Amino acid sequence: MKYTLETERDRAEGLDTAVDIWHLMQRVNRRDTQMAFEFSRPHGADDRCPDPASVYANLKAAMQAVLRALGVKDMDGAWMSLLDGAQVLDVVNTYANEGS
């Protein structure tokens, strides 16, 4: 099923939702609690990986769903840009327009 936000109002509300989710993810990450965020799982060095059932992982899935609805196709690139500190609007503008 293809679900995209196309009207100006829907896109604006989708962007607001993405910003809200991103802020929640940052707050959960800052608190760094095992229950809310993640379990440390060794992949090597000091890697930490969100547990799939954690709040953080579920917020990430919601964030990705909103970004897809806003037309983001390269989720890996968009995600890395967010982690590197890019603003949600800039990420949407960059990655929703690629390949259009």
C-alpha positions as CSV (number, residue, x, y, z in Angstrom):
1,M,0.0,0.0,0.0
2,K,1.4,3.4,-1.0
3,Y,0.6,6.0,1.5
4,T,1.7,9.6,0.7
5,L,0.8,13.0,2.1
6,E,0.0,15.2,-0.8
7,T,-2.0,18.2,0.2
8,E,-0.2,21.2,1.6
9,R,-2.0,20.8,5.0
10,D,-1.2,17.1,5.2
11,R,2.4,17.6,4.4
12,A,2.7,20.4,6.9
13,E,1.2,18.2,9.6
14,G,3.3,15.3,8.6
15,L,6.4,17.5,8.9
16,D,5.3,18.7,12.3
17,T,4.8,15.1,13.4
18,A,8.2,14.1,12.1
19,V,9.8,16.9,14.1
20,D,7.8,15.9,17.2
21,I,8.9,12.3,16.9
22,W,12.5,13.3,16.3
23,H,12.4,15.4,19.5
24,L,11.0,12.4,21.5
25,M,13.7,10.2,20.1
26,Q,16.4,12.7,21.2
27,R,14.9,13.0,24.6
28,V,14.7,9.2,25.1
29,N,18.2,8.9,23.8
30,R,19.5,11.5,26.3
31,R,17.9,9.8,29.2
32,D,19.7,6.6,28.1
33,T,17.6,4.3,30.2
34,Q,17.5,0.6,29.4
35,M,13.8,0.3,29.7
36,A,13.0,3.3,27.5
37,F,15.8,3.2,25.0
38,E,17.9,0.2,24.4
39,F,19.8,-2.9,25.6
40,S,23.5,-2.9,24.9
41,R,24.2,-5.7,22.5
42,P,27.8,-6.3,21.5
43,H,28.5,-6.2,17.8
44,G,32.1,-5.3,18.3
45,A,33.7,-2.3,19.8
46,D,31.3,-0.1,21.7
47,D,28.4,-0.4,19.4
48,R,24.9,0.0,20.9
49,C,21.9,-1.2,19.1
50,P,18.2,-0.4,19.9
51,D,16.3,-3.5,21.0
52,P,13.5,-4.0,18.4
53,A,10.9,-3.8,21.1
54,S,12.2,-0.7,22.8
55,V,10.5,2.7,22.8
56,Y,13.3,4.1,20.8
57,A,13.0,1.5,18.0
58,N,9.3,2.0,17.8
59,L,9.7,5.7,17.6
60,K,12.3,5.1,14.8
61,A,9.7,3.0,12.9
62,A,7.1,5.7,13.3
63,M,9.6,8.4,12.1
64,Q,10.4,6.3,9.1
65,A,6.7,5.8,8.3
66,V,6.2,9.6,8.4
67,L,9.3,10.2,6.3
68,R,8.0,7.7,3.7
69,A,4.6,9.4,3.6
70,L,6.4,12.6,2.9
71,G,8.1,11.0,-0.1
72,V,11.6,10.1,1.3
73,K,12.9,7.2,-0.7
74,D,16.5,6.9,0.5
75,M,15.8,6.1,4.2
76,D,19.4,5.2,5.0
77,G,20.7,8.5,3.7
78,A,17.9,10.5,5.4
79,W,18.5,8.7,8.7
80,M,22.3,9.3,8.6
81,S,21.6,13.0,7.8
82,L,19.4,13.2,10.9
83,L,22.0,11.5,13.1
84,D,24.6,14.0,11.7
85,G,22.4,16.9,13.0
86,A,20.5,17.9,9.9
87,Q,17.1,19.5,10.5
88,V,14.0,17.4,9.7
89,L,12.8,19.9,7.1
90,D,16.1,19.9,5.3
91,V,16.2,16.1,5.3
92,V,12.7,15.9,3.9
93,N,13.4,18.6,1.2
94,T,16.6,16.8,0.2
95,Y,15.5,13.1,0.2
96,A,11.9,13.6,-0.9
97,N,13.1,15.4,-4.0
98,E,15.7,12.8,-5.0
99,G,14.7,10.8,-8.0
100,S,11.6,12.9,-8.7
